Amino acid sequence: MMANGDLLDNLGEYAFGGDPSNPADQGNTPVSAQTVEGGTNYLEYVYYELDDAATRGLASILEVGTDLVATDWTTNGVEFVGSGAGPDGFNAVTNRISTEDDDKRFLNLQIEFTP
């Protein structure tokens, strides 16, 4: 559900610290960068998770796929790098995927409510 016309779903916007009723307040936006380690090229993806996400019943799942039409989302190939201090009240969660396996890959960050 998108209540404020900013094209973001309300649960994701809430999980990132945004205000689902204010289109100007989208919260902490994920960032990405290319990195190289041990001769392997990676896309590193950092998103911000509430410090108390589990207490609030929120779970985040980063998925990767090779096709946006016939979605084949999977967590295979997503490597957790670590997490640490982010903006106030948030952890910065870092994951990466190799860019050497397929010609194209897409990321999908799922936010789930798990009461």
C-alpha positions in Angstrom: 0.0 0.0 0.0 1.3 3.5 -0.9 -0.6 6.1 1.0 1.3 9.3 0.1 2.0 9.0 -3.6 5.8 8.6 -3.4 5.7 5.1 -4.9 7.2 3.4 -1.8 5.3 0.8 0.1 4.3 1.9 3.6 6.0 -1.0 5.5 9.3 -0.5 3.7 9.2 3.3 4.3 8.4 2.7 8.0 11.3 0.2 8.3 13.7 2.7 6.9 12.6 5.4 9.3 10.4 7.4 6.9 7.0 8.7 7.4 4.4 6.8 5.3 2.1 9.9 5.4 4.7 12.4 4.2 6.1 11.9 0.6 9.1 14.1 1.5 10.2 11.8 4.3 11.4 8.5 2.8 13.8 7.6 5.6 17.3 6.2 5.1 17.9 5.2 1.5 20.1 2.2 0.8 23.4 2.8 -1.0 25.6 0.7 -3.3 29.1 0.7 -4.6 31.4 -1.5 -6.6 34.3 -3.2 -4.7 37.1 -5.6 -5.5 38.4 -8.2 -3.1 40.9 -11.0 -3.9 40.5 -10.3 -7.6 36.7 -10.7 -7.5 34.4 -7.8 -8.4 31.4 -7.2 -6.1 28.4 -5.0 -5.8 28.2 -4.0 -2.2 24.8 -3.0 -0.9 24.2 -1.2 2.4 20.7 -0.7 3.9 19.6 0.6 7.2 17.7 -1.6 9.6 16.0 -0.4 12.8 18.0 -1.3 16.0 14.9 -2.9 17.4 13.6 -4.4 14.1 13.0 -7.8 15.6 11.1 -6.4 18.6 8.9 -4.5 16.2 8.4 -7.7 14.1 10.3 -6.5 11.1 12.6 -8.7 9.0 14.7 -7.7 6.0 15.7 -10.1 3.2 18.0 -9.2 0.4 17.4 -11.2 -2.8 19.1 -11.3 -6.1 17.6 -12.3 -9.5 18.6 -12.3 -13.2 15.2 -11.4 -14.7 12.6 -8.8 -13.8 9.9 -10.2 -16.0 10.0 -13.9 -14.9 11.2 -13.2 -11.4 13.6 -15.7 -10.0 14.5 -14.1 -6.6 16.8 -16.0 -4.4 19.1 -15.4 -1.5 21.8 -17.7 -3.1 24.8 -15.6 -3.9 24.1 -12.8 -1.4 27.0 -12.6 1.1 26.5 -10.9 4.4 29.5 -8.7 5.1 28.6 -7.2 8.4 26.6 -4.6 10.3 27.4 -1.7 12.5 26.4 1.7 13.7 24.2 3.7 11.2 22.1 6.8 11.7 20.6 7.2 15.1 18.4 4.2 15.9 19.6 2.2 12.9 22.2 -0.5 12.0 24.0 -0.3 8.6 23.7 -3.8 7.1 26.2 -4.6 4.4 25.8 -7.4 1.9 27.5 -8.0 -1.4 27.1 -10.1 -4.6 29.7 -11.1 -7.1 29.3 -9.3 -10.5 31.3 -12.0 -12.3 28.7 -14.8 -12.4 26.0 -13.3 -14.7 25.7 -10.6 -17.3 23.0 -8.9 -15.3 21.6 -9.1 -11.8 18.9 -7.3 -9.9 18.5 -6.7 -6.2 15.2 -6.9 -4.2 15.1 -5.9 -0.6 12.1 -7.4 1.0 10.7 -6.0 4.3 8.4 -8.4 6.1 6.2 -8.0 9.1 6.6 -11.0 11.4 4.5 -10.5 14.5 
